[in-house]
Amino acid sequence: MTRFDRLHPELRGWLQHAMLSWSVKSVERIWAKAMRQHRGNVQAVLTELDRIERAHMIRDIERIWGPDHPSLPGSNSVRAAA
């Protein structure tokens, strides 16, 4: 918990609303890399975290429920139900 408490306040806030359960170690690594890439622009880094989380979710949804799951972009299930 101490390690979590030392995270950047914006990152802690992002984690509180994250859809996936991130380890502090992995999110610290991603945060540091994104901060370098975006030259300290916190908003750009938070957007990058959102993008990464969305990509992880899409990968997991496809793996678990298949490519026709309605929450996937371009899903055939959405078109079939319409």
N, C-alpha and C positions, 0 to 999 in steps of 0.2 A: 504493500500500500504506500510505503514511503516513496518508492520509485514513481508511482502514479502521481503522487502529490507534487513531485518535482517537475512534472511535465509543464510545458508552456501552457498558460491558461486557455488559450484558444484551442489547443490540441485536446486538453481535458474536456472542454465543452463539446468539441466534435465527437469525442469518444462516448460521451454521455448520450448522444443521440444516434450513434452508429447503429446500423442494422446488424452487423456482424460482431462477434465477440473477438476483439483484437487483443493480442498480448501486448504488454507495454514494450517489450523488446522489439517486436516487429514494427510497431507504430513509431517508435523512436527512430528506427533505421530509415523508414520511409520518410518521416518528417525531416530528418537531417539531409537526406539526399534531395528532397524536393526544395528545401530551403536554399541549398546550394544552386540548384537549377533555376530557381525563381528569384535568386538574389535577395532573399529575405522578405519577399512579398507574401505576407501571411494569408491574404485572401486567395492568391493564386495557389498556394500550398493546400489550403482547405478544399479548393476546387479539385486539385489533383487527388487528394484523399477520397473525395466523393467519386471521382472517375475510377480509381483503383477499386474501391469497395463495390461499385456497380459491376465492374468487370468480373470480380470474384463471385458475385452473386449470380451473374449470368452463367458463368462457367459451372457453378454448383447446380443451378436449376436444370441446365441441359444434361448434366451428368446424372442427376437424381430422377428427374421427371421426363426428360427427353426434349427434343427440339420443338415439339408442338405445344409446350406449356404456354398458356395465354399471357403470361407476364413477359415472355421473350419478344424482343423486337422482331417483327416480320413473322410472328407465329402463325401457322396455318389454322390453329384452333380459333383465333379471333375472326379470321375470314369465314371459316365454316359456320360459326355461330351467327354471323350477320345475315 
